[in-house]
Amino acid sequence: MTEADARVAVAGAYRALGAAGLIAGSSGNVSVRLGEGMVISPTGTSPEQVAETGLVRMGLHAPAPRASSEWALHAALYLDRPDLGAVVHTHSDACTALACLGEGLPAFHYQVAGFGGNDVRCGAYTTFGTLALAVVAVQAMLGRTACLLSNHGMIAAGRDMAAALGAARTLETLARQYLMARAAGPVRILSGDEMAAAHERYRTYG
């Protein structure tokens, strides 16, 4: 991927997340791995304002001018996870509501298996924009492509931007469905065997 391609991917994803209602104002950030660094959305930019020329190319070990305040979260995931090529972080409504309960997403639906495990974890609350939050994110994402951050929001990632965007959309949909089901009554959680069968199906799904 060239830097120009990376800039197009990040700006396009940021706009798509805004259009889908997953980013309001400037409360989100998107990045793509590029060589030994990344291209990331700038701080304080909304989906309506984002432009390829305003994105920030940077390394993974130190802050850069104008980069998102959550640059360390993205960098830590790339350093820990060579399988990840793109990272999305938003404060989308349903994911944030569930995160504000301090809860992760259990195996209420077989699609939870698509994130790599039998649940989506919720990392402990830590002040935003800190190296400590980056550590929490890495831990919550172990073996997963998504997590929630307590009283904060969500992270979704993938091998490329299309996968990361898909994960973000699916996570928000599942979080909304789970909260709706809880409001209606007790939620049936899939058993370990049922989830094992779902994981097996996902090996060849699609």
C-alpha positions in Angstrom: 0.0 0.0 0.0 1.3 3.5 -0.9 0.9 6.5 1.4 -1.6 7.9 -1.0 -3.7 4.7 -0.8 -3.4 4.7 3.0 -4.7 8.3 3.1 -7.6 7.5 0.9 -8.5 4.5 3.0 -8.4 6.3 6.3 -10.3 9.4 5.1 -12.9 7.1 3.4 -13.4 5.0 6.5 -13.8 8.1 8.7 -16.5 9.5 6.4 -18.2 6.1 6.2 -18.3 5.8 10.0 -19.8 9.2 10.2 -22.4 8.4 7.6 -23.3 5.3 9.5 -23.8 7.2 12.8 -20.8 5.5 14.5 -18.9 8.8 14.9 -20.4 12.0 16.1 -18.4 15.2 15.9 -14.7 14.3 16.3 -15.3 11.5 18.8 -13.4 8.8 17.0 -10.2 7.9 15.2 -9.1 5.6 12.4 -5.7 4.4 11.3 -4.0 2.0 8.8 -0.6 0.4 9.1 1.9 1.7 6.7 5.4 0.2 6.7 6.9 0.6 10.1 4.4 3.3 11.0 0.8 4.3 10.4 -1.5 6.9 8.8 -4.0 8.2 11.4 -6.9 10.7 11.5 -6.0 14.0 13.1 -7.2 15.3 16.4 -10.4 17.4 16.4 -11.6 16.6 12.9 -15.2 15.5 12.1 -16.2 13.1 9.3 -17.5 16.1 7.3 -14.2 17.9 7.5 -11.7 15.1 7.1 -9.4 15.3 4.1 -6.6 13.1 2.8 -4.1 16.0 3.1 -5.0 16.5 6.8 -4.1 13.0 7.9 -1.0 12.3 9.9 1.8 9.8 8.9 3.8 8.9 11.9 5.8 6.2 13.6 4.7 3.9 16.4 6.9 5.0 19.2 6.3 8.7 19.8 3.5 11.3 19.3 3.4 13.4 16.2 1.9 16.9 15.7 -1.9 17.0 15.0 -2.2 13.2 15.4 -5.3 11.8 17.2 -5.1 12.0 21.0 -5.5 8.2 20.9 -2.5 7.6 18.7 -0.9 5.4 21.4 -3.8 3.0 21.4 -3.4 2.4 17.7 0.3 2.2 17.8 0.3 -0.3 20.7 -2.1 -2.6 18.8 0.1 -2.5 15.7 3.2 -3.3 17.8 1.5 -6.2 19.6 -0.5 -7.6 16.7 1.3 -8.1 13.3 -2.0 -9.5 11.9 -3.8 -6.1 12.2 -3.6 -3.7 9.3 -6.3 -1.2 10.4 -7.8 0.0 13.6 -11.1 1.9 14.2 -12.1 3.5 17.6 -15.5 5.1 18.1 -17.9 6.2 20.8 -20.9 4.6 18.9 -24.1 4.6 20.9 -24.8 1.0 21.7 -21.2 0.0 22.3 -20.7 2.9 24.5 -23.9 2.3 26.4 -22.8 -1.3 27.1 -19.3 -0.2 28.0 -20.8 2.3 30.5 -22.3 -0.7 32.3 -18.8 -2.0 32.6 -19.8 -5.1 30.6 -18.5 -6.9 27.6 -20.6 -8.6 24.9 -21.4 -12.3 25.8 -22.1 -15.1 23.5 -25.8 -14.2 23.0 -25.5 -14.6 19.2 -23.3 -16.8 17.1 -21.8 -13.7 15.3 -19.8 -13.0 18.4 -17.5 -15.8 17.2 -16.5 -13.6 14.3 -14.4 -11.5 16.6 -12.2 -14.4 17.5 -13.6 -15.7 20.9 -16.7 -16.5 22.9 -17.1 -12.9 24.0 -16.0 -9.3 23.4 -14.2 -8.1 26.4 -14.6 -4.8 28.2 -11.4 -3.2 29.3 -11.2 -1.4 32.6 -11.7 2.4 32.7 -8.5 4.4 32.2 -8.1 8.1 31.3 -8.4 8.7 27.6 -5.4 9.5 25.5 -2.9 7.9 27.8 -0.3 5.1 27.5 -2.2 3.3 30.2 -5.3 3.1 28.0 -3.1 1.6 25.2 -2.1 -1.2 27.6 -5.7 -1.8 28.5 -6.7 -2.0 24.8 -3.9 -4.5 24.0 -5.0 -6.7 26.9 -8.7 -6.5 26.0 -8.0 -7.4 22.4 -5.9 -10.5 23.1 -7.2 -13.1 20.6 -9.9 -10.8 19.4 -10.5 -8.2 16.7 -12.8 -6.0 18.9 -13.2 -4.9 22.4 -15.1 -2.3 24.5 -13.5 0.2 26.8 -15.3 0.9 30.0 -17.1 4.3 30.2 -15.5 5.2 26.8 -16.3 3.3 23.6 -15.2 0.5 21.3 -12.3 -0.7 19.2 -12.6 -2.8 16.1 -9.6 -3.9 13.9 -8.8 -6.2 11.0 -6.3 -7.2 8.4 -7.3 -4.3 6.3 -9.6 -1.3 6.4 -12.6 -3.2 4.9 -12.3 -5.8 7.7 -12.0 -3.2 10.4 -15.0 -1.3 9.2 -17.0 -4.5 8.9 -16.1 -5.4 12.5 -17.1 -2.0 13.7 -20.5 -2.1 12.1 -21.1 -5.6 13.3 -20.1 -4.9 16.8 -22.4 -1.9 17.0 -25.3 -3.9 15.6 -24.7 -6.8 18.1 -24.4 -4.4 21.1 -27.7 -2.8 20.1 -29.4 -6.1 19.7 -28.0 -7.4 23.0 -29.3 -4.3 24.9 -32.7 -4.7 23.2 -32.9 -8.3 24.2 -31.9 -7.5 27.8 -34.6 -4.9 28.0 -37.2 -7.5 26.9 -36.1 -10.2 29.3 -33.5 -12.8 30.3 -31.0 -13.4 27.4 -30.1 -16.9 26.4 -26.3 -17.3 26.2 -24.9 -19.9 23.8 -23.1 -22.8 25.4 -19.4 -23.6 24.9 -20.3 -26.4 22.5 -22.7 -24.1 20.5 -19.9 -21.5 20.2 -17.4 -24.2 19.2 -19.6 -25.2 16.3 -20.0 -21.5 15.3 -16.2 -21.1 15.3 -15.9 -24.2 13.1 -18.4 -22.8 10.7 -16.5 -19.4 10.6 -13.4 -21.3 9.4 -15.0 -21.6 6.0 -17.8 -19.0 6.2 -17.9 -16.6 3.3 
